[in-house]
Amino acid sequence: MSLAGRIGQANSEYHTKFICKLMRVTLDPKLSQGDIDALITTINSPPLSENHIASNRLALALRAEGYDVSISAVERHRRGSCPCSRIKEGQL
């Protein structure tokens, strides 16, 4: 394998290893860009906003689509205590 290939592989592994289960759903190639945008909007919507869905309902909807995402995974991400927040804060 070439150096560029190894770097690409390492980058892919880094991005899939250090993001939480909830955000890993957005990497599924079966999802359309519209699905990804809707999911990210829902995840980032504050309570009582028009796009907000309670953590338990979001987790159930994702599980119904075949994704292994728990209520606590949704809550950890929204609280900023999942691996994604460490990437944003530059701790990795």
Secondary structure, DSSP 8 states (H G I E B T S, - for coil): --HHHHHHHHHHHHHHHSS-HHHHGGG-TTS-HHHHHHHHHHHH--TTSTT---HHHHHHHHHHTT----HHHHHHHHHT-SHHHHHHTT--
